[in-house]
């Protein structure tokens, strides 16, 4: 789904109207967290989650942390729920055998950086990972999941939208009350330019880091026709624009959108009419079949930290030479 526009408007009448449902949603989350019986894994568990529904930039952060932990001498594994896939798990993702319909698009992407397991039951997934020799687990999402004890909990928030209108789903984008989430977390990572004053407002409550993304190798020369079906497609467009891309056209789809052959053919035709190269995100690209992957270019991104020493210090106790 695409995030409703009123989620970013604190004064929206619809947000006020739906507020009681939001209170019920947040209350249910709080009850579930309070009554959970989490399992303590024999290896460290780092959770990278968010307080809002999608679009915060969590997946690039997970990938970056996994790479850093590998460089620090750890046998890191990534644990995902496998949203959008049919498999329940625990299942170790094999990109050569598994497709997005089986395991979800994000696990296919995460498996490029470290072994990745999907599991609806996160504790069962963690047990399977430990049995396979993984000595540190990075959870992709799961801040509101009470089945595992976390050794480090990270909240990722989009700098452009922050916590939206401050209301819980469906009245707003929040999965739980901000104050409750902050109390359980160790670090807040703001992705992109901060337009809501989050670091200053929360600096006395939680350690805060800032990160942005850049296109690996820069943007291709010439006009581009870009499309994206991610949490906030406009972030992809903004990243391209910020990198100096010549954007001839852009189309946005819902997060995890399953592209039909007709839709892709239409995008290709529009790009051809504009004499533009058809490009998309890595997350969208892994959802395409082999034929369309050969015809559409995926633009990979890197995470750029405003405070490199800060992210190094955060992970120091989890690296072999830390």
Backbone as numpy.savetxt, mean C-alpha at the origin, in Angstrom:
# Nx Ny Nz CAx CAy CAz Cx Cy Cz
-13.09 -0.09 -5.46 -13.92 1.10 -5.46 -13.05 2.35 -5.46
-13.60 3.47 -5.93 -12.93 4.75 -5.84 -13.42 5.46 -4.59
-12.51 6.18 -3.93 -12.90 6.88 -2.71 -13.88 7.99 -3.05
-15.01 8.08 -2.35 -15.97 9.16 -2.60 -15.35 10.52 -2.29
-15.70 11.53 -3.06 -15.14 12.86 -2.87 -15.46 13.42 -1.49
-16.63 13.08 -0.94 -17.02 13.67 0.35 -16.16 13.16 1.50
-15.40 12.11 1.28 -14.51 11.61 2.33 -13.43 12.64 2.69
-13.16 13.57 1.80 -12.14 14.58 2.06 -12.73 15.91 2.51
-14.05 15.95 2.67 -14.73 17.20 3.01 -15.37 17.09 4.41
-14.76 17.70 5.42 -15.30 17.59 6.79 -16.72 18.13 6.92
-17.11 19.07 6.07 -18.42 19.67 6.19 -19.48 19.03 5.32
-19.17 17.90 4.70 -20.13 17.27 3.79 -21.37 16.78 4.55
-22.57 17.14 4.07 -23.80 16.64 4.71 -23.88 15.12 4.70
-23.36 14.50 3.63 -23.42 13.05 3.56 -22.56 12.41 4.64
-21.42 13.04 4.92 -20.56 12.55 5.99 -21.26 12.60 7.34
-21.98 13.69 7.60 -22.74 13.81 8.84 -23.85 12.77 8.89
-24.52 12.57 7.76 -25.64 11.63 7.72 -25.18 10.20 8.01
-24.00 9.84 7.50 -23.49 8.48 7.65 -22.67 8.29 8.94
-22.50 9.37 9.69 -21.65 9.31 10.89 -22.00 8.18 11.85
-23.30 7.93 12.13 -23.60 6.82 13.05 -23.08 5.47 12.57
-23.13 5.25 11.25 -22.58 4.00 10.72 -21.07 3.96 10.89
-20.44 5.13 10.76 -19.00 5.21 10.98 -18.63 4.91 12.42
-19.44 5.42 13.36 -19.17 5.12 14.78 -19.28 3.62 15.04
-20.27 3.01 14.41 -20.45 1.57 14.59 -19.26 0.79 14.02
-18.77 1.23 12.83 -17.63 0.57 12.20 -16.39 0.67 13.09
-16.10 1.90 13.56 -14.93 2.10 14.41 -15.07 1.34 15.72
-16.29 1.31 16.25 -16.52 0.58 17.50 -16.29 -0.91 17.34
-16.73 -1.45 16.21 -16.51 -2.87 15.95 -15.03 -3.19 15.85
-14.27 -2.31 15.18 -12.82 -2.50 15.07 -12.17 -2.48 16.44
-12.56 -1.50 17.26 -11.99 -1.39 18.61 -12.30 -2.63 19.45
-13.53 -3.14 19.34 -13.91 -4.34 20.10 -13.07 -5.54 19.65
-12.91 -5.66 18.34 -12.16 -6.80 17.80 -10.71 -6.76 18.26
-10.11 -5.57 18.25 -8.72 -5.43 18.69 -8.59 -5.71 20.19
-9.57 -5.27 20.96 -9.51 -5.45 22.42 -9.69 -6.90 22.83
-10.41 -7.67 22.03 -10.73 -9.05 22.41 -9.95 -10.09 21.60
-8.99 -9.64 20.81 -8.18 -10.58 20.04 -7.21 -11.34 20.93
-6.78 -12.50 20.49 -5.79 -13.30 21.22 -4.60 -13.53 20.29
-3.72 -12.52 20.16 -2.64 -12.58 19.18 -1.57 -13.61 19.52
-1.01 -14.18 18.45 0.09 -15.13 18.60 1.41 -14.39 18.54
2.34 -14.77 19.39 3.67 -14.18 19.40 4.60 -15.04 18.57
5.00 -14.56 17.42 5.90 -15.31 16.53 7.31 -15.35 17.14
8.07 -16.40 16.85 9.43 -16.49 17.37 10.43 -15.62 16.60
9.93 -14.87 15.62 10.76 -13.95 14.85 10.11 -12.57 14.90
10.88 -11.49 14.63 10.28 -10.16 14.66 9.21 -9.99 13.58
8.17 -9.23 13.91 7.09 -8.91 12.97 6.99 -7.40 12.86
7.16 -6.90 11.65 7.02 -5.47 11.36 5.74 -5.29 10.56
4.83 -4.50 11.07 3.55 -4.27 10.39 3.55 -2.89 9.75
3.27 -2.85 8.44 3.13 -1.59 7.72 1.65 -1.47 7.33
0.94 -0.63 8.04 -0.50 -0.51 7.80 -0.91 0.93 7.62
-2.21 1.16 7.66 -2.71 2.53 7.58 -4.02 2.63 8.35
-4.45 3.84 8.52 -5.70 4.08 9.24 -6.85 4.37 8.29
-6.53 4.48 7.01 -7.54 4.82 6.01 -7.69 3.70 4.99
-8.75 3.78 4.21 -9.03 2.77 3.19 -8.28 3.10 1.90
-7.12 2.50 1.73 -6.38 2.54 0.47 -5.76 3.88 0.12
-4.81 3.82 -0.82 -4.25 5.02 -1.41 -3.19 5.74 -0.62
-2.70 5.15 0.48 -1.72 5.85 1.31 -0.29 5.72 0.79
-0.03 4.72 -0.06 1.32 4.48 -0.54 2.04 3.43 0.28
1.27 2.51 0.85 1.82 1.49 1.74 2.71 0.48 1.02
2.28 0.00 -0.14 3.02 -1.07 -0.82 4.46 -0.67 -1.17
4.72 0.53 -1.73 6.11 0.91 -1.97 6.96 0.94 -0.71
6.36 1.33 0.41 7.10 1.35 1.68 7.45 -0.07 2.10
6.50 -1.01 1.97 6.77 -2.42 2.31 7.93 -2.94 1.47
7.91 -2.66 0.19 8.97 -3.14 -0.70 10.32 -2.56 -0.31
10.34 -1.28 0.02 11.59 -0.62 0.39 12.14 -1.20 1.69
11.28 -1.41 2.68 11.75 -1.98 3.94 12.27 -3.39 3.76
11.60 -4.18 2.91 12.06 -5.55 2.66 13.45 -5.55 2.04
13.68 -4.66 1.11 15.00 -4.56 0.49 16.06 -4.18 1.52
15.73 -3.24 2.38 16.69 -2.79 3.39 17.01 -3.91 4.39
16.00 -4.65 4.79 16.23 -5.74 5.72 17.06 -6.85 5.08
16.83 -7.13 3.80 17.66 -8.11 3.09 19.11 -7.64 3.04
19.29 -6.36 2.75 20.65 -5.81 2.72 21.30 -5.85 4.09
20.46 -5.86 5.14 20.97 -5.94 6.50 21.20 -7.36 6.98
21.09 -8.33 6.07 21.44 -9.71 6.40 20.30 -10.58 6.88
19.06 -10.10 6.76 17.92 -10.88 7.23 17.27 -11.67 6.10
16.74 -12.85 6.46 15.97 -13.66 5.53 14.51 -13.22 5.67
14.18 -12.12 5.00 12.90 -11.47 5.19 11.82 -12.10 4.32
10.61 -12.16 4.87 9.45 -12.60 4.12 8.34 -11.60 4.29
7.48 -11.48 3.30 6.36 -10.54 3.34 5.06 -11.31 3.48
4.22 -10.85 4.39 2.93 -11.50 4.65 1.80 -10.58 4.23
0.96 -11.08 3.33 -0.15 -10.29 2.79 -1.46 -11.05 2.96
-2.55 -10.32 3.03 -3.86 -10.95 3.09 -4.22 -11.55 1.73
-3.65 -10.98 0.66 -3.99 -11.47 -0.68 -5.31 -10.92 -1.17
-5.56 -9.65 -0.88 -6.83 -9.03 -1.24 -7.05 -9.12 -2.76
-8.25 -9.51 -3.14 -8.60 -9.62 -4.55 -8.35 -10.98 -5.15
-7.67 -11.85 -4.41 -7.40 -13.20 -4.91 -8.37 -14.22 -4.33
-8.45 -15.37 -4.96 -9.37 -16.41 -4.52 -8.77 -17.35 -3.49
-7.44 -17.44 -3.44 -6.79 -18.36 -2.52 -6.86 -17.85 -1.09
-7.11 -18.77 -0.14 -7.19 -18.41 1.26 -5.81 -18.45 1.94
-4.94 -19.36 1.48 -3.64 -19.52 2.09 -3.72 -20.33 3.39
-2.59 -20.48 4.07 -1.29 -19.90 3.73 -0.72 -20.47 2.43
-0.20 -19.60 1.60 0.34 -19.99 0.31 1.52 -19.10 -0.03
2.65 -19.73 -0.37 3.81 -18.98 -0.82 3.60 -18.61 -2.28
3.72 -17.33 -2.59 3.41 -16.83 -3.92 4.53 -17.20 -4.89
4.13 -17.78 -6.02 5.05 -18.10 -7.10 4.56 -17.37 -8.35
5.19 -16.26 -8.72 4.73 -15.49 -9.87 4.70 -16.28 -11.17
5.47 -17.36 -11.24 5.48 -18.18 -12.45 4.23 -19.05 -12.56
3.57 -19.31 -11.42 2.39 -20.18 -11.42 1.11 -19.47 -11.03
1.25 -18.43 -10.24 0.06 -17.76 -9.70 -0.21 -16.45 -10.42
-1.49 -16.17 -10.63 -1.90 -14.91 -11.22 -2.62 -14.05 -10.21
-2.94 -12.81 -10.62 -3.60 -11.87 -9.71 -4.95 -12.38 -9.24
-5.65 -13.14 -10.09 -6.96 -13.65 -9.68 -6.84 -14.68 -8.56
-5.69 -15.33 -8.46 -5.49 -16.33 -7.42 -5.00 -15.70 -6.12
-3.99 -14.83 -6.22 -3.32 -14.34 -5.01 -3.44 -12.83 -4.81
-4.03 -12.11 -5.77 -4.11 -10.66 -5.66 -2.93 -10.00 -6.35
-3.09 -8.74 -6.71 -2.03 -8.05 -7.46 -0.85 -7.64 -6.58
-1.11 -7.16 -5.38 -0.02 -6.69 -4.53 0.97 -7.80 -4.16
0.52 -9.02 -3.79 1.49 -10.08 -3.51 2.41 -10.41 -4.69
1.87 -10.36 -5.91 2.72 -10.61 -7.09 3.83 -9.56 -7.18
3.47 -8.33 -6.84 4.46 -7.25 -6.88 5.46 -7.39 -5.74
4.97 -7.70 -4.56 5.84 -7.84 -3.39 6.81 -9.00 -3.53
6.39 -10.06 -4.24 7.24 -11.24 -4.41 8.48 -10.94 -5.25
8.51 -9.79 -5.90 9.71 -9.41 -6.65 10.86 -9.04 -5.72
10.52 -8.64 -4.49 11.54 -8.13 -3.58 11.92 -9.11 -2.48
10.98 -10.00 -2.13 11.24 -10.98 -1.08 10.18 -12.07 -1.18
10.46 -13.27 -0.64 9.41 -14.30 -0.62 8.15 -13.76 0.03
7.00 -14.03 -0.58 5.74 -13.48 -0.10 4.73 -14.59 0.10
4.06 -14.55 1.23 2.98 -15.48 1.53 1.66 -14.71 1.61
0.59 -15.35 1.17 -0.74 -14.81 1.42 -1.43 -15.71 2.43
-2.25 -15.08 3.28 -3.00 -15.85 4.28 -4.10 -14.98 4.84
-5.33 -15.47 4.73 -6.44 -14.77 5.38 -6.23 -14.81 6.90
-5.73 -15.96 7.39 -5.37 -16.11 8.80 -3.90 -15.73 8.94
-3.66 -14.52 9.43 -2.28 -14.03 9.46 -1.36 -14.86 10.36
-1.89 -15.35 11.48 -1.06 -16.17 12.36 -0.65 -17.46 11.66
-1.58 -18.08 10.94 -1.24 -19.30 10.20 -0.21 -19.00 9.14
-0.32 -17.84 8.49 0.67 -17.45 7.49 2.04 -17.27 8.10
2.09 -16.61 9.25 3.37 -16.39 9.93 4.01 -17.71 10.33
3.20 -18.66 10.80 3.74 -19.97 11.18 4.34 -20.69 9.98
3.68 -20.59 8.83 4.20 -21.21 7.61 5.51 -20.56 7.19
5.62 -19.28 7.36 6.84 -18.56 6.99 8.00 -18.96 7.88
7.74 -19.03 9.18 8.80 -19.43 10.12 9.26 -20.85 9.81
8.32 -21.73 9.50 8.67 -23.11 9.16 9.53 -23.19 7.92
9.41 -22.20 7.04 10.19 -22.17 5.80 11.53 -21.45 5.97
11.84 -21.00 7.18 13.14 -20.40 7.44 13.18 -18.88 7.45
12.04 -18.23 7.32 12.00 -16.77 7.37 12.34 -16.31 8.79
13.24 -15.32 8.91 13.63 -14.89 10.26 13.17 -13.47 10.60
12.43 -12.82 9.69 11.77 -11.57 10.01 10.60 -11.39 9.04
9.46 -10.97 9.57 8.24 -10.87 8.77 7.84 -9.41 8.64
7.57 -9.00 7.41 7.00 -7.68 7.16 5.55 -7.89 6.72
4.63 -7.39 7.51 3.21 -7.50 7.18 2.80 -6.35 6.27
2.23 -6.69 5.14 1.64 -5.68 4.27 0.19 -5.50 4.71
-0.07 -4.41 5.43 -1.37 -4.15 6.04 -1.52 -5.04 7.30
-2.59 -4.87 8.02 -2.81 -5.69 9.21 -2.74 -4.93 10.51
-2.69 -3.59 10.45 -2.64 -2.82 11.68 -3.88 -3.06 12.53
-5.01 -3.31 11.88 -6.25 -3.58 12.60 -6.52 -5.08 12.77
-5.52 -5.91 12.45 -5.67 -7.35 12.59 -5.04 -7.80 13.91
-5.82 -8.40 14.82 -5.30 -8.73 16.14 -4.69 -10.13 16.27
-4.44 -10.81 15.17 -4.01 -12.20 15.27 -2.52 -12.37 15.51
-1.73 -11.31 15.31 -0.28 -11.39 15.50 0.21 -10.24 16.37
1.16 -10.53 17.27 1.82 -9.47 18.02 2.87 -8.83 17.12
2.86 -7.50 17.07 3.81 -6.76 16.22 4.97 -6.22 17.07
6.17 -6.35 16.53 7.34 -5.79 17.21 7.57 -4.35 16.79
7.06 -3.98 15.63 7.14 -2.60 15.15 5.90 -2.35 14.30
5.14 -1.32 14.66 3.93 -0.98 13.91 4.11 0.39 13.27
3.90 0.43 11.96 4.09 1.65 11.17 2.76 2.03 10.52
2.41 3.30 10.63 1.24 3.84 9.94 1.72 4.64 8.74
1.19 4.34 7.57 1.50 5.12 6.37 0.28 5.97 6.04
0.51 7.26 5.78 -0.60 8.17 5.47 -0.20 9.05 4.29
-1.14 9.29 3.41 -0.89 10.14 2.25 -0.85 11.61 2.68
0.23 12.29 2.30 0.40 13.68 2.71 -0.63 14.62 2.12
-1.19 14.25 0.97 -2.15 15.15 0.32 -3.51 15.11 0.97
-3.92 13.95 1.48 -5.28 13.81 2.01 -5.32 13.57 3.51
-4.21 13.16 4.10 -4.19 12.92 5.54 -5.23 11.89 5.95
-6.00 12.22 6.95 -7.05 11.33 7.45 -8.43 11.76 6.95
-8.44 12.48 5.84 -9.69 12.87 5.20 -10.55 13.72 6.10
-11.85 13.42 6.13 -12.78 14.21 6.93 -12.81 13.80 8.40
-11.95 12.83 8.76 -11.85 12.42 10.16 -12.93 11.46 10.61
-13.70 10.93 9.66 -14.78 10.01 10.01 -14.44 8.59 9.54
-15.10 7.63 10.16 -14.86 6.22 9.83 -15.79 5.77 8.70
-15.38 4.71 8.03 -16.14 4.11 6.95 -17.57 3.78 7.42
-18.62 4.11 6.67 -18.66 4.68 5.33 -18.76 6.21 5.30
-18.74 6.85 6.48 -18.86 8.30 6.54 -17.57 9.00 6.12
-16.48 8.28 6.15 -15.17 8.81 5.80 -14.22 7.67 5.52
-12.93 7.97 5.37 -11.97 6.93 4.98 -11.36 6.13 6.11
-11.63 6.50 7.36 -10.94 5.88 8.49 -11.41 4.46 8.78
-10.44 3.60 9.11 -10.74 2.24 9.55 -10.97 2.19 11.05
-10.42 3.15 11.76 -10.56 3.24 13.20 -10.27 4.68 13.61
-10.51 5.00 14.86 -10.22 6.35 15.35 -8.72 6.62 15.26
-8.36 7.83 14.83 -6.95 8.18 14.67 -6.20 8.03 15.99
-6.77 8.51 17.06 -6.09 8.47 18.37 -5.78 7.03 18.78
-6.71 6.13 18.53 -6.51 4.72 18.90 -5.39 4.11 18.07
-5.36 4.40 16.78 -4.32 3.86 15.92 -2.95 4.38 16.28
-2.86 5.67 16.57 -1.59 6.29 16.93 -1.04 5.68 18.21
-1.92 5.40 19.17 -1.46 4.81 20.44 -0.81 3.45 20.25
-1.25 2.69 19.24 -0.72 1.34 19.04 0.49 1.32 18.11
0.82 2.44 17.50 1.89 2.47 16.50 3.17 3.07 17.06
4.26 2.78 16.36 5.57 3.30 16.76 6.03 4.44 15.88
5.62 4.43 14.62 6.11 5.41 13.64 5.01 5.76 12.65
4.98 7.02 12.25 4.09 7.50 11.20 4.93 7.89 10.00
4.60 7.36 8.83 5.31 7.72 7.61 4.34 8.49 6.71
4.69 9.72 6.40 3.88 10.56 5.52 4.46 10.45 4.11
3.64 10.02 3.15 4.11 9.87 1.78 3.67 11.07 0.95
4.61 11.61 0.19 4.32 12.78 -0.64 4.38 14.06 0.18
4.13 15.18 -0.49 4.15 16.47 0.19 3.04 16.56 1.21
3.38 17.00 2.40 2.40 17.11 3.47 1.58 18.39 3.30
0.30 18.23 3.03 -0.58 19.38 2.84 -1.57 19.55 3.99
-1.46 18.71 5.00 -2.42 18.77 6.11 -1.77 19.07 7.45
-0.45 19.25 7.48 0.23 19.55 8.73 0.38 18.37 9.66
0.34 17.15 9.10 0.38 15.95 9.95 1.63 15.85 10.82
2.85 16.01 10.25 4.04 15.84 11.11 4.03 16.79 12.30
3.69 18.05 12.07 3.68 19.02 13.16 2.61 18.71 14.18
1.44 18.30 13.73 0.32 18.03 14.62 0.54 16.79 15.49
1.31 15.83 14.98 1.46 14.56 15.68 2.86 14.30 16.19
3.77 15.25 15.98 5.18 15.02 16.33 5.39 14.77 17.82
4.48 15.27 18.66 4.63 15.05 20.10 4.00 13.74 20.55
3.36 13.02 19.62 2.70 11.76 19.96 3.36 10.55 19.35
4.05 10.72 18.22 4.61 9.58 17.50 5.78 10.04 16.63
6.78 9.19 16.52 7.90 9.49 15.62 7.39 9.57 14.19
7.82 10.59 13.45 7.30 10.82 12.11 8.44 10.91 11.09
8.26 10.19 9.98 9.19 10.24 8.87 8.43 10.65 7.61
9.14 11.20 6.63 8.50 11.59 5.38 9.22 10.94 4.20
8.44 10.51 3.22 8.98 9.84 2.04 8.21 10.29 0.81
8.84 10.15 -0.34 8.18 10.41 -1.61 8.60 9.31 -2.58
8.05 9.32 -3.78 8.42 8.32 -4.77 8.94 9.02 -6.02
9.79 8.30 -6.74 10.32 8.79 -8.01 10.26 7.67 -9.03
10.17 8.01 -10.30 10.15 7.02 -11.37 11.56 6.48 -11.60
11.72 5.18 -11.54 13.04 4.57 -11.77 13.54 4.94 -13.16
14.73 5.53 -13.21 15.33 5.87 -14.50 14.70 7.06 -15.18
13.75 7.74 -14.51 13.09 8.88 -15.12 11.97 8.45 -16.06
11.18 9.41 -16.52 10.05 9.09 -17.39 10.51 8.95 -18.83
9.81 8.12 -19.63 10.17 7.98 -21.04 10.00 9.30 -21.78
10.81 9.49 -22.80 10.70 10.69 -23.62 9.45 10.59 -24.50
8.92 11.72 -24.89 7.76 11.73 -25.77 6.46 11.70 -24.99
5.35 11.87 -25.70 4.04 11.88 -25.04 3.67 10.51 -24.47
2.97 10.54 -23.32 2.54 9.32 -22.65 1.03 9.34 -22.48
0.42 8.17 -22.64 -0.98 7.99 -22.25 -0.95 7.03 -21.07
-1.29 7.53 -19.88 -1.17 6.75 -18.66 -2.54 6.35 -18.12
-2.57 5.21 -17.46 -3.79 4.78 -16.78 -3.42 4.05 -15.51
-4.34 4.06 -14.54 -4.06 3.43 -13.26 -5.35 3.04 -12.56
-5.33 1.85 -11.95 -6.42 1.38 -11.11 -5.84 1.06 -9.74
-5.54 2.11 -8.98 -4.94 1.97 -7.66 -5.80 2.78 -6.68
-5.40 2.81 -5.40 -6.21 3.48 -4.40 -6.50 4.93 -4.73
-5.47 5.65 -5.18 -5.64 7.04 -5.60 -4.91 7.23 -6.92
-5.59 6.98 -8.04 -4.94 7.07 -9.35 -4.28 8.42 -9.62
-4.85 9.48 -9.04 -4.29 10.81 -9.28 -2.88 10.94 -8.75
-2.50 10.07 -7.78 -1.12 10.10 -7.28 -0.14 9.69 -8.36
-0.54 8.72 -9.19 0.32 8.29 -10.29 0.48 9.43 -11.28
-0.62 10.10 -11.59 -0.54 11.22 -12.51 0.35 12.33 -11.95
0.21 12.61 -10.65 1.02 13.65 -10.03 2.51 13.28 -10.03
2.80 11.99 -9.82 4.19 11.54 -9.86 4.78 11.72 -11.24
4.02 11.37 -12.27 4.47 11.56 -13.64 4.70 13.03 -13.94
3.73 13.83 -13.56 3.83 15.27 -13.82 5.03 15.87 -13.11
5.23 15.46 -11.85 6.36 15.97 -11.09 7.71 15.57 -11.67
7.71 14.45 -12.41 8.95 13.97 -13.03 9.16 14.59 -14.41
8.24 15.46 -14.82 8.40 16.15 -16.09 7.83 15.41 -17.28
6.91 14.45 -17.05 6.35 13.69 -18.17 5.43 14.54 -19.02
5.41 14.21 -20.30 4.48 14.83 -21.25 3.23 13.95 -21.28
2.23 14.29 -20.47 1.04 13.46 -20.33 0.01 13.87 -21.38
-0.12 13.06 -22.42 -1.08 13.35 -23.49 -2.49 12.92 -23.10
-2.60 11.93 -22.21 -3.90 11.46 -21.78 -3.77 10.65 -20.51
-4.86 10.58 -19.75 -4.83 9.82 -18.49 -6.22 9.28 -18.21
-6.28 8.03 -17.74 -7.56 7.43 -17.39 -7.43 6.75 -16.03
-8.44 6.93 -15.17 -8.42 6.38 -13.81 -9.47 5.29 -13.67
-9.11 4.25 -12.94 -10.01 3.13 -12.67 -10.02 2.86 -11.17
-10.95 2.03 -10.74 -11.04 1.67 -9.33 -9.84 0.80 -8.92
-9.52 0.80 -7.64 -8.42 0.00 -7.12 -8.65 -1.48 -7.42
-7.60 -2.17 -7.84 -7.60 -3.60 -8.18 -8.49 -3.91 -9.40
-8.75 -2.92 -10.23 -9.66 -3.12 -11.37 -9.15 -4.24 -12.29
-10.06 -5.12 -12.68 -9.73 -6.20 -13.62 -10.02 -5.71 -15.04
-8.99 -5.41 -15.78 -9.15 -4.83 -17.11 -9.65 -5.87 -18.11
-10.63 -5.48 -18.88 -11.12 -6.34 -19.96 -10.31 -6.07 -21.22
-10.36 -7.01 -22.16 -9.65 -6.83 -23.42 -10.18 -5.60 -24.16
-11.48 -5.37 -24.05 -12.08 -4.21 -24.73 -11.56 -2.91 -24.13
-11.45 -2.85 -22.81 -10.93 -1.64 -22.17 -9.49 -1.37 -22.58
-8.68 -2.41 -22.59 -7.28 -2.24 -22.96 -7.13 -1.86 -24.42
-7.93 -2.46 -25.27 -7.90 -2.09 -26.69 -8.29 -0.63 -26.87
-9.29 -0.19 -26.08 -9.71 1.21 -26.15 -8.61 2.15 -25.70
-7.93 1.80 -24.63 -6.81 2.62 -24.16 -5.70 2.68 -25.19
-5.42 1.55 -25.80 -4.37 1.49 -26.81 -4.73 2.36 -28.02
-5.98 2.31 -28.43 -6.43 3.11 -29.58 -6.32 4.59 -29.28
-6.71 4.99 -28.09 -6.62 6.40 -27.72 -5.17 6.86 -27.65
-4.29 6.01 -27.14 -2.87 6.35 -27.10 -2.30 6.48 -28.51
-2.69 5.55 -29.38 -2.20 5.58 -30.75 -2.65 6.85 -31.47
-3.90 7.26 -31.22 -4.41 8.47 -31.86 -3.65 9.71 -31.43
-3.12 9.67 -30.22 -2.34 10.80 -29.70 -0.85 10.62 -29.94
-0.48 9.53 -30.62 0.93 9.19 -30.87 1.70 9.14 -29.56
1.05 8.52 -28.56 1.64 8.45 -27.22 1.93 7.01 -26.84
2.89 6.84 -25.94 3.21 5.51 -25.42 2.26 5.20 -24.27
1.72 3.97 -24.24 0.78 3.56 -23.22 1.55 3.04 -22.01
1.33 3.65 -20.84 2.08 3.29 -19.64 1.12 3.14 -18.46
1.56 2.37 -17.46 0.75 2.18 -16.26 1.67 1.91 -15.07
1.06 1.62 -13.91 1.84 1.30 -12.72 2.22 -0.18 -12.73
3.21 -0.53 -11.92 3.58 -1.94 -11.78 2.41 -2.77 -11.24
1.67 -2.19 -10.30 0.55 -2.90 -9.70 -0.53 -3.20 -10.73
-0.77 -2.28 -11.65 -1.73 -2.54 -12.72 -1.16 -3.55 -13.71
0.10 -3.43 -14.00 0.75 -4.26 -15.03 0.71 -5.74 -14.66
0.85 -6.07 -13.37 0.86 -7.49 -12.98 -0.53 -8.11 -13.13
-1.58 -7.30 -13.29 -2.92 -7.83 -13.50 -3.21 -8.12 -14.97
-2.29 -7.77 -15.86 -2.50 -7.98 -17.29 -1.99 -9.35 -17.72
-2.54 -9.88 -18.81 -2.01 -11.14 -19.33 -0.73 -10.88 -20.11
-0.06 -11.96 -20.50 1.26 -11.85 -21.12 1.23 -11.00 -22.39
0.17 -11.13 -23.17 0.09 -10.36 -24.42 0.06 -8.86 -24.15
-0.77 -8.45 -23.19 -0.87 -7.02 -22.92 0.36 -6.51 -22.18
1.01 -7.35 -21.41 2.24 -6.92 -20.75 3.31 -6.56 -21.77
3.29 -7.23 -22.90 4.28 -6.95 -23.94 3.97 -5.66 -24.70
2.75 -5.15 -24.54 2.34 -3.97 -25.30 2.21 -2.71 -24.45
2.29 -2.88 -23.13 2.13 -1.75 -22.22 3.34 -1.68 -21.30
3.86 -0.49 -21.11 5.06 -0.31 -20.30 4.68 -0.01 -18.85
5.30 -0.73 -17.93 5.12 -0.47 -16.49 6.21 0.47 -16.02
5.83 1.49 -15.29 6.79 2.44 -14.75 7.02 2.13 -13.28
8.21 1.65 -12.97 8.57 1.30 -11.60 8.92 2.55 -10.81
8.73 2.49 -9.50 9.03 3.64 -8.65 10.00 3.25 -7.55
10.72 4.24 -7.06 11.59 4.09 -5.91 11.11 5.01 -4.80
11.32 4.58 -3.56 11.00 5.42 -2.41 12.20 6.30 -2.10
11.94 7.58 -1.91 12.99 8.54 -1.56 12.67 9.08 -0.17
13.59 8.88 0.77 13.36 9.30 2.16 13.91 10.70 2.39
13.12 11.54 3.05 13.60 12.89 3.38 14.72 12.83 4.42
14.64 11.80 5.29 15.63 11.62 6.36 16.14 10.18 6.29
17.17 9.99 5.51 17.74 8.65 5.33 18.23 8.07 6.65
18.81 8.92 7.48 19.31 8.45 8.78 18.14 7.99 9.66
16.99 8.62 9.49 15.84 8.25 10.31 15.31 6.86 10.00
15.21 6.51 8.72 14.71 5.18 8.36 15.75 4.12 8.71
17.03 4.46 8.58 18.08 3.52 8.96 18.03 3.23 10.46
17.82 4.27 11.26 17.74 4.09 12.71 16.51 3.28 13.10
15.41 3.46 12.37 14.19 2.73 12.68 14.38 1.23 12.57
15.14 0.81 11.56 15.33 -0.61 11.29 16.59 -1.18 11.92
17.38 -0.35 12.55 18.70 -0.77 13.02 18.65 -2.01 13.91
17.70 -2.07 14.82 17.67 -3.20 15.75 17.23 -4.50 15.09
16.76 -4.40 13.84 16.28 -5.61 13.14 17.30 -6.13 12.11
18.43 -5.45 11.94 19.43 -5.92 10.98 20.54 -6.66 11.69
21.17 -7.58 10.95 22.21 -8.43 11.55 23.39 -7.59 12.03
23.68 -6.50 11.33 24.82 -5.68 11.73 24.36 -4.42 12.46
23.07 -4.43 12.92 22.53 -3.28 13.63 22.96 -3.26 15.09
